[in-house]
Amino acid sequence: MYTADPSAHVFEGKLYVYPSHDLDHEMTSNDNGDQYDMEDYHVLSLNEELTQCTDHGEALHVRDVPWASKQMWAPDAAYKNRKYYLFFPARDHDGIFRIGAATSDKPAGPFRPEPNYIEGSFSIDPAVFVDDDGKSYMLFGGLWGGQLEKWQTGEFIADAEGPAWIAPALGPRIAELADDMLSFREAPREISIVDENGMPLVAGDEDRRYFEGPWMHKHNGLYYLSYSTGTTHRIVYATSSDPLGPFEYKGTILTPVVGWTTHHSIVSYQDKWYLFYHDSSLSGGADNKRCVKFAELFYEADGTIRTIDPYPERSE
């Protein structure tokens, strides 16, 4: 079973992982992401020692989502109102990526989808962050196949291109969720990611600029925004005192993995922090057949995150 894009959460004292589910067949890769033709979601859980994984079976299939046509990409989950929520992107019947929601009484599902996508949603990679004050935010957005460039005016423009290399890079979007967790309380806004001098990262800065896969967590009162750089295959991060930003770029969390994509989540479990991610090692490097992995995450005394090399043998 091939899985990717792991969103890890602790529910009911157990560590659950909500990944996308790669199909086991040969596909030709392209920049539009057509090789990622996933159809459903499975929920995984780990035992207390994190040594065994359980597959809880199919939690949601695209055929059960009225508004969706294909490509069930990276999901996330949340708990509120005594319900579990699964958030997921998919193409609607016009080929436009939207973000939907489904609910369950159990963390492992199965999940029942809402009849329509979240109004005002677009692009891919939803990640929900619940702050200490109870406010819930959804972050989302991805370049290229994720269509973020096509929404620069607030409306979908099929042939729109990204900003010039010297112009500010496109940032992820964020919107506060309403109490029902099924709608936005406000229109999504862009998060600004800046350098140490407060200047926005530019589109040509591929080692640091945002590409896809946003994730937000909080450590010692500081907000950490982490994401994939896409073309340079890193997981990097920026920090802020405000969940809405701006966020100052800080460094690399994960160096490049086997395969083109890199996508992650960060979770605290039993007084330790963990990075969940994926690579294509199980399939011998096939972009569309990936596998979930995890590693312990360490903070330095100044709050910076220690870089993880997933293949330490490479440097030996």
C-alpha positions, 0 to 999 in steps of 0.5 A: 500500500502506497501512501503520501502527504501524512497529516499526523494528529493525536486523537483520544491519546492515539497517534493517527495519520491521514495520508493520501493513497497512491494507486499501485500502477505505472504513470508518466510524470508531468508538471500538472501532477496528472500522475497523482490520480488518487481516488480515496483515503485510508486512515492509519494509526500507530501503537503507543510505542510507534512500532506498529501501524494499523490501516483502518480501511477506506475512510472516503472515496471520490465516488461518494463526493457529489462535487468532486471528479478526481484526484483526492490529494493531500488531506488533513483532519481536525476535532471540534464539536465532538466530531472529527473532520476530514478536509481534502482537495479534489478537482470539481467537475470543471477541473478546478481544485476545491477543498471539501469537508467530511465528518465522522464520530470516530477518528478513523472514520468512515467519513461522510462528505458534505454535498458541496465544497467549502465556499471560497476554497480553491487550490490544494493541501488544506491544513487546519491549525487550532490555536490555544484560544479555540480559533481554527484556521485553514491554510492551503495552496500549491503552485503548478498543478495546485493552480495557486497561480490561477487565483491571483485576481481572486477568480480562476484564470486558466492561463494565468502564470506566476509572478516574475522571478524578482517579484514577491513569491505567492504565499499560502492562503489562510482563512479562519474557519467558522464554528461549524468547521464547514465554512470560512468565517472570512475570505482567505488571505495571503500569508507573507513570508519574508527574509531576515530584513523583512523583505518578501521572498521572491519567486526566483528564490526557489531554495526558500520560497513557498511552493505547497504543503503548508503546516502550522504548529506552535512551540513555546508561544511561537508560530511555525509555518513549514512548507515544501519548496517544490522544485528544490525538494526541501521542507523549510520553515518560518516563524511569527508571533501572529498566526496570520504573519508575516513569517520570517524564514528560518531554515531547512527542516528536511533535506531532499528525499527520494522522489519529486514531491516532499510533504510533511506534518509536525506533531507532539506525542508523549512529550516528543516532537515528530516529523512525518513525511514521505518519499518514494523509496518503497517503489524504487523512486516512482513519483506516484508511488510513495510511502510515509515515514517519520523521525523525531524532531528536535528544537535548539535552545533558541527555538530553531529546528535541527535539520533532518537528513533522511539518509544519513548514509549519503554523507558517510 
